């Protein structure tokens, strides 16, 4: 799934576990690993260089292509800066230092990274020795979704991640029963498995998702990063933030907020930001971009991209549009409005 996997390291035991997970994922995806180590002064720079040399040696022994870069600065900011500059697709950190969250104050390095992540982020539970599976081993994946376009992409990434590891998938929605079941059944169909287990729960979303992960023994929880950036990042009730602190297993936070048309691969569509507006964009196999209004012409709901069918689907009443916005299925009778670029 991921071509370039960045991992923050300081040579510690928890960082070494994160490094090993990065090597496992890179091996399975034929990717490369970028080791990043931040330092603040001469002595810490030497320690960073030594940590990177050891990490390089382990990668060489595993036959994984590798880059390594020391960076001067605060650890979280340094790791984020290099991962962003080197176009990493996944960033991995250990969970030591998640710390307690307080209003208007973030916790340790992994917590700070989660609020500034430039790409998808995997937080590895290196502090949980009782885990059933070893670090980087995933047999059961829990994907949380609220049915929004951003959550839909997180679900797809989570399903692809699970498939790559031969893991089972359970979908969870926290909200009202009838609506939640519709959202989950629709998501399961988009992911290509109508028989996928689903759970609709009531209560606080962050709490319930973390509790379900613990009670059912899931190895990984997948959530989108909605609410993790901007002014909302300081609020204690943001769902991915609560899950990252409370769930006992690894957390994959998918970077779904603020996607641009440049992020779309050939043959992929998605709700992205263009000139400050949310649009439905599709890039065809030749690289040409089609940009449409994301509002269904039936009742105005926001459509979502169906990765399997290559269509725009309305979650409210079932209208379906071709990639170019023409009508495929009603009840809508009018195509999506094109947007000039």
Buried (B, 14 or more C-beta within 10 A) or exposed (E): BBEBBBBBBBBBEBBBBBBBBBBBBBBEBEBBBBBBBBBEEEEBBEBBBEBBEBBBEBBEEBEBEBBBBBBEBBBBBBBBBBBBEBEBBBBBBBBBBBBEBEEEEBBBBBBBBBBBBBBBBBBBBBBEEEBEBEBBBBBBBBBBBBBBBBBBBBBBBBBEBBBBBEBBBBBBBBBEEEBBBBBBBBBBBBBEEEEBBBBBBEEBBBBBBBBBBEEEBBBBBBBBBBBBBEEBBBEEEBBBBBBBBBBBBBBBBBBBBEBEBEBBEEBBBBBBBBEEEBBBBBBBEEEEBBBBBBBBBBEEBBBBBBBEBBBBBBBBEBBBBBBEBEBBEEBBEEBBEEBEE
